[in-house]
Amino acid sequence: MTTLTSRREILFLYDIRMGNPNGDPDENRPRSLPDGRFYVTDVRLKRFVRDYWAMLGRDILVGNIEGRTTNLTGRVAHHLNKIGKDKADGEELVTILLDSFIDVRCFGSSLAFKGQKEDDAGTVVEAPEELVLELKTPKGVKKKPTEWKPKPIPKTLTGAVQFNMGEVLHDAEEIQIQGTSLFARDEEKTQGTFTNYAALRYGLIAFHGVANEHSAQKSRLTDADYHDLLLAVWNGVRSAGNTRTKIGQVPRLLLSIEYQPGEEFQFGNLMDYVKLQSSGDKPERAWSSPDDYCVDLSRLLSRIDAQRSRIAKIRYEVSPDLTFASKLPNEWLALGFDQSIA
């Protein structure tokens, strides 16, 4: 199957209400820049994507095994065992990973392996995180553990798809949501304890991404993989809503600019071309839904028009609740992810 046929750029907008889009590692508060602007890491967006693929039953490298956490060595050892191989190294190992895992083809991976014990027959008998694989040695053969450390070539896989850090496009307010727990801290207490978590009152978040056709030749990303990525981006933030801090997330706009083959061009930072206009008298910090603003894409449309000859097509998905300052171009093609079924 051929790899990605041309360069692509992605603009993705989603919002969250009364939730924490990406907690910081210290206090689990929404992450913010020194100027107070809230942001979401690209790692968080990729986690949404990977979790969606895993929910569909697709193999992903950066994930757990049957609900148990493990490290990279354990994950790869488990997969090799699954496909009937005791071990693999060098270019063969990298080929197996690229053929097997769509997240590696999209995002790449640093192949930093730790040693793993194997027996005389070369079968893995002990892996980190207490992952024990099925033994395939003949009955009665003694197992003398040795160390196996995979040696991939290359040691780092650069993914074809890269995302910038996401940013909230307007002034947003952080709030503290308080509640109570039904469980007491200890047996002597008869009442539950107070709970609280930090959240955004409302935030419209924008991400920009690029899928590079040259990197795709090395990572083996295909046009079909790219389509599956768009679907996972759109549905991933929504599927993450089974947790209290993410239940308020809704995908709002997904734009895929697909260039002509051979074009060494991209706009970059598509989020800079998105402006929000208030629909009433509410200050931005008091916004609570798309009803409070409209999206102005006039600058983006102007840039697209100026580079029309470089662009093969533009595909998009949009929430019906989003309002635009001007109508989206008729020549844009709907992705149809949320198309109604008659």
C-alpha positions as CSV (number, residue, x, y, z in Angstrom):
1,M,0.0,0.0,0.0
2,T,1.4,3.4,-1.0
3,T,2.2,6.0,1.7
4,L,0.7,9.4,2.2
5,T,0.3,11.0,-1.3
6,S,0.7,14.6,-0.3
7,R,1.1,17.0,2.7
8,R,-1.8,17.6,4.9
9,E,-2.6,20.3,7.6
10,I,-5.2,19.9,10.4
11,L,-7.1,22.5,12.3
12,F,-9.1,21.0,15.2
13,L,-11.4,22.9,17.6
14,Y,-13.2,21.3,20.5
15,D,-14.6,22.8,23.7
16,I,-15.0,21.8,27.3
17,R,-17.5,23.0,29.9
18,M,-17.0,22.6,33.7
19,G,-14.1,20.3,33.2
20,N,-10.3,20.0,33.2
21,P,-9.0,19.4,29.6
22,N,-5.4,18.6,30.7
23,G,-4.4,18.7,34.4
24,D,-0.8,19.7,35.4
25,P,1.3,17.1,37.1
26,D,1.6,19.0,40.4
27,E,-1.9,20.2,41.4
28,N,-4.0,18.7,38.6
29,R,-5.2,22.2,37.6
30,P,-5.8,23.2,34.0
31,R,-2.4,24.0,32.5
32,S,-1.7,27.7,31.9
33,L,1.0,29.9,30.4
34,P,2.7,32.8,32.3
35,D,0.2,35.2,30.6
36,G,-2.8,33.2,31.9
37,R,-3.7,31.5,28.6
38,F,-4.8,27.9,29.2
39,Y,-3.3,25.2,27.0
40,V,-3.5,21.5,26.3
41,T,-0.4,19.3,25.4
42,D,-0.1,17.4,22.2
43,V,0.4,14.3,24.3
44,R,-3.1,14.7,25.7
45,L,-4.6,14.9,22.2
46,K,-2.6,11.8,21.1
47,R,-3.9,10.0,24.2
48,F,-7.5,10.7,23.1
49,V,-6.7,9.3,19.6
50,R,-4.9,6.2,21.0
51,D,-7.7,5.4,23.5
52,Y,-10.3,5.7,20.7
53,W,-8.3,3.2,18.5
54,A,-8.0,0.9,21.5
55,M,-11.7,1.1,22.1
56,L,-12.2,-0.1,18.5
57,G,-9.9,-3.0,19.1
58,R,-7.0,-1.8,17.1
59,D,-3.5,-2.6,18.3
60,I,-1.6,0.4,19.6
61,L,2.0,0.4,20.9
62,V,1.6,3.1,23.6
63,G,-1.0,1.4,25.7
64,N,-1.6,-1.3,28.3
65,I,-2.0,-5.0,28.0
66,E,-5.3,-6.5,29.0
67,G,-5.9,-3.6,31.4
68,R,-2.4,-3.8,33.0
69,T,0.2,-1.1,32.6
70,T,3.6,-2.1,31.2
71,N,6.7,-0.5,29.7
72,L,7.8,-0.5,26.0
73,T,9.8,-3.8,26.3
74,G,6.9,-5.6,27.9
75,R,4.5,-4.3,25.3
76,V,6.7,-5.4,22.4
77,A,7.5,-8.8,24.0
78,H,3.8,-9.4,24.4
79,H,3.1,-8.5,20.7
80,L,5.9,-10.7,19.5
81,N,4.6,-13.6,21.5
82,K,1.1,-12.9,20.1
83,I,2.3,-13.2,16.5
84,G,4.4,-16.3,17.3
85,K,7.9,-14.8,17.4
86,D,10.3,-15.3,20.3
87,K,12.2,-12.1,19.6
88,A,13.2,-9.7,16.8
89,D,15.9,-7.1,16.4
90,G,17.3,-4.6,14.0
91,E,15.2,-3.5,11.0
92,E,13.0,-6.6,11.3
93,L,11.8,-5.4,14.7
94,V,11.1,-1.9,13.4
95,T,9.2,-3.3,10.4
96,I,7.0,-5.4,12.7
97,L,6.2,-2.4,14.8
98,L,5.3,-0.2,11.8
99,D,3.2,-2.9,10.2
100,S,1.4,-3.6,13.5
101,F,0.7,-0.3,15.2
102,I,-1.1,2.6,13.6
103,D,0.0,5.0,16.4
104,V,3.7,4.3,15.6
105,R,3.0,5.1,11.9
106,C,1.3,8.3,12.9
107,F,3.2,9.6,15.9
108,G,6.4,7.6,15.9
109,S,8.2,6.3,19.1
110,S,11.4,6.4,20.9
111,L,12.5,2.8,21.0
112,A,14.2,2.9,24.4
113,F,14.1,-0.8,25.5
114,K,15.1,-2.3,28.8
115,G,16.6,-5.8,29.2
116,Q,14.3,-8.8,29.5
117,K,14.9,-12.3,30.7
118,E,14.7,-15.2,28.2
119,D,15.4,-19.0,28.5
120,D,17.8,-21.2,26.6
121,A,15.3,-21.6,23.7
122,G,15.1,-17.8,23.3
123,T,11.6,-17.5,24.8
124,V,10.9,-14.5,27.0
125,V,10.2,-15.8,30.6
126,E,10.1,-12.6,32.6
127,A,9.3,-9.1,31.6
128,P,9.2,-5.8,33.5
129,E,6.1,-4.9,35.4
130,E,5.6,-8.6,36.2
131,L,4.5,-9.4,32.7
132,V,5.0,-13.1,32.3
133,L,4.5,-14.5,28.8
134,E,3.4,-18.0,27.9
135,L,6.4,-20.3,27.8
136,K,6.9,-22.4,24.7
137,T,9.8,-24.6,25.8
138,P,9.3,-28.4,25.7
139,K,8.2,-30.1,28.8
140,G,11.1,-31.0,31.1
141,V,13.6,-28.5,29.6
142,K,15.2,-26.4,32.3
143,K,14.9,-22.6,31.8
144,K,18.1,-20.7,32.4
145,P,17.2,-17.0,32.2
146,T,19.4,-14.7,30.2
147,E,19.0,-11.1,29.3
148,W,17.4,-10.0,26.0
149,K,17.6,-6.3,25.1
150,P,16.0,-5.5,21.8
151,K,18.3,-3.6,19.4
152,P,16.1,-1.8,16.9
153,I,17.4,0.0,13.8
154,P,16.7,2.9,13.8
155,K,16.4,3.6,17.6
156,T,14.0,6.5,17.1
157,L,11.0,6.5,14.8
158,T,9.8,10.0,13.7
159,G,6.0,10.0,13.1
160,A,4.5,11.5,10.0
161,V,2.0,13.5,12.1
162,Q,3.0,16.2,14.5
163,F,0.7,18.5,16.6
164,N,1.4,21.8,18.2
165,M,0.3,22.5,21.8
166,G,-3.4,23.3,21.9
167,E,-4.6,26.6,23.2
168,V,-7.8,28.0,24.5
169,L,-8.7,30.7,22.0
170,H,-10.2,33.2,24.4
171,D,-10.0,34.5,28.0
172,A,-11.3,31.6,30.2
173,E,-12.0,31.3,33.9
174,E,-10.7,28.6,36.2
175,I,-13.1,27.6,38.9
176,Q,-13.1,25.1,41.8
177,I,-15.9,22.6,41.8
178,Q,-16.7,21.2,45.2
179,G,-18.6,18.1,46.3
180,T,-18.8,15.4,48.9
181,S,-17.8,11.8,49.1
182,L,-20.0,9.1,50.4
183,F,-17.1,7.4,52.1
184,A,-15.5,8.6,55.3
185,R,-11.7,8.9,55.6
186,D,-11.7,6.3,58.5
187,E,-14.1,4.0,60.3
188,E,-14.7,6.4,63.2
189,K,-16.2,9.1,61.0
190,T,-19.8,8.8,60.1
191,Q,-19.9,11.5,57.4
192,G,-18.2,11.6,54.0
193,T,-15.3,14.0,53.1
194,F,-15.3,17.1,51.0
195,T,-13.9,16.8,47.5
196,N,-13.0,19.5,44.9
197,Y,-11.3,19.7,41.6
198,A,-10.1,22.6,39.4
199,A,-11.9,23.1,36.0
200,L,-12.6,25.6,33.3
201,R,-16.0,27.3,33.2
202,Y,-15.8,27.0,29.5
203,G,-13.0,26.8,26.9
204,L,-12.8,26.5,23.1
205,I,-9.5,24.7,22.4
206,A,-7.6,24.8,19.1
207,F,-4.9,22.4,17.8
208,H,-2.8,22.6,14.6
209,G,-1.2,19.6,13.0
210,V,0.9,18.6,10.0
211,A,1.1,15.2,8.2
212,N,4.4,15.2,6.3
213,E,4.5,13.0,3.2
214,H,8.3,12.6,3.4
215,S,8.2,11.3,7.0
216,A,5.3,9.1,5.9
217,Q,7.6,7.2,3.6
218,K,9.7,6.2,6.6
219,S,6.8,5.6,9.0
220,R,4.6,3.9,6.3
221,L,1.6,6.2,7.0
222,T,-1.0,5.7,4.3
223,D,-3.9,7.8,3.1
224,A,-6.2,5.3,4.9
225,D,-4.3,5.8,8.1
226,Y,-4.7,9.5,7.8
227,H,-8.4,9.2,7.4
228,D,-8.6,6.9,10.5
229,L,-6.6,9.6,12.4
230,L,-9.1,12.3,11.5
231,L,-11.9,10.1,12.7
232,A,-10.1,9.3,15.9
233,V,-9.4,13.0,16.5
234,W,-13.1,13.9,16.1
235,N,-14.5,11.0,18.1
236,G,-11.6,10.7,20.6
237,V,-12.4,13.8,22.7
238,R,-16.0,12.8,22.8
239,S,-15.2,9.2,23.8
240,A,-13.1,10.5,26.6
241,G,-16.2,11.9,28.3
242,N,-16.6,8.9,30.5
243,T,-14.6,10.7,33.2
244,R,-15.9,13.5,35.4
245,T,-13.3,16.0,34.2
246,K,-13.8,15.3,30.5
247,I,-17.5,14.7,30.2
248,G,-18.1,18.3,29.0
249,Q,-15.9,17.9,25.8
250,V,-17.5,18.3,22.4
251,P,-15.7,18.3,19.0
252,R,-16.7,21.5,17.1
253,L,-14.6,21.9,13.9
254,L,-12.1,19.6,12.1
255,L,-10.4,20.9,8.9
256,S,-8.1,19.0,6.7
257,I,-6.2,20.9,4.1
258,E,-4.8,18.5,1.5
259,Y,-2.1,19.8,-0.8
260,Q,-1.3,18.9,-4.4
261,P,1.3,16.1,-4.6
262,G,4.8,17.5,-4.8
263,E,3.9,20.8,-3.1
264,E,6.5,21.8,-0.4
265,F,4.2,24.2,1.3
266,Q,2.1,24.5,4.4
267,F,0.5,27.5,6.2
268,G,1.5,26.6,9.7
269,N,-0.2,27.5,13.0
270,L,-3.7,27.5,11.5
271,M,-5.1,28.4,14.9
272,D,-3.7,31.9,14.4
273,Y,-6.2,32.4,11.6
274,V,-9.2,31.7,13.8
275,K,-10.9,34.7,15.6
276,L,-13.9,34.6,17.9
277,Q,-16.5,37.3,18.0
278,S,-18.9,37.8,20.9
279,S,-22.5,37.2,20.1
280,G,-23.7,39.4,23.0
281,D,-22.6,41.4,26.0
282,K,-21.0,38.6,28.0
283,P,-17.2,39.0,28.6
284,E,-15.1,36.1,27.3
285,R,-14.6,34.7,30.8
286,A,-18.3,34.3,31.2
287,W,-18.9,32.4,28.0
288,S,-20.5,29.0,28.6
289,S,-21.3,27.6,25.1
290,P,-21.0,28.3,21.3
291,D,-24.1,30.4,21.7
292,D,-21.9,33.2,23.2
293,Y,-19.7,33.7,20.1
294,C,-19.3,33.1,16.4
295,V,-16.1,31.9,14.6
296,D,-14.5,34.2,12.1
297,L,-12.4,32.3,9.5
298,S,-12.1,35.2,7.1
299,R,-8.3,35.5,7.5
300,L,-7.9,31.7,6.9
301,L,-10.2,31.9,3.9
302,S,-8.2,34.7,2.4
303,R,-4.9,32.7,2.9
304,I,-6.5,29.6,1.3
305,D,-7.7,31.6,-1.7
306,A,-4.3,33.1,-2.2
307,Q,-2.8,29.5,-2.4
308,R,-5.6,27.9,-4.2
309,S,-3.4,26.3,-6.9
310,R,-1.4,24.4,-4.2
311,I,-4.4,22.8,-2.6
312,A,-6.1,19.7,-3.9
313,K,-9.1,19.7,-1.6
314,I,-10.3,20.7,1.8
315,R,-12.4,18.3,3.9
316,Y,-14.2,19.2,7.1
317,E,-16.5,18.2,9.9
318,V,-18.5,20.7,11.9
319,S,-20.8,20.8,14.9
320,P,-24.3,22.1,14.1
321,D,-24.1,24.3,17.2
322,L,-21.1,26.3,15.9
323,T,-21.9,29.7,14.2
324,F,-19.6,31.3,11.6
325,A,-19.2,34.9,10.7
326,S,-19.5,33.8,7.0
327,K,-20.6,30.7,5.2
328,L,-18.1,27.9,4.7
329,P,-17.1,27.5,1.0
330,N,-19.3,25.2,-1.0
331,E,-16.3,23.4,-2.5
332,W,-15.2,22.1,0.9
333,L,-16.0,18.4,1.2
334,A,-17.8,17.0,4.3
335,L,-16.1,14.2,6.1
336,G,-19.4,12.8,7.1
337,F,-18.4,11.5,10.5
338,D,-21.6,12.7,12.2
339,Q,-23.8,12.2,9.1
340,S,-27.3,11.3,10.1
341,I,-28.5,7.8,9.3
342,A,-31.9,7.8,7.6
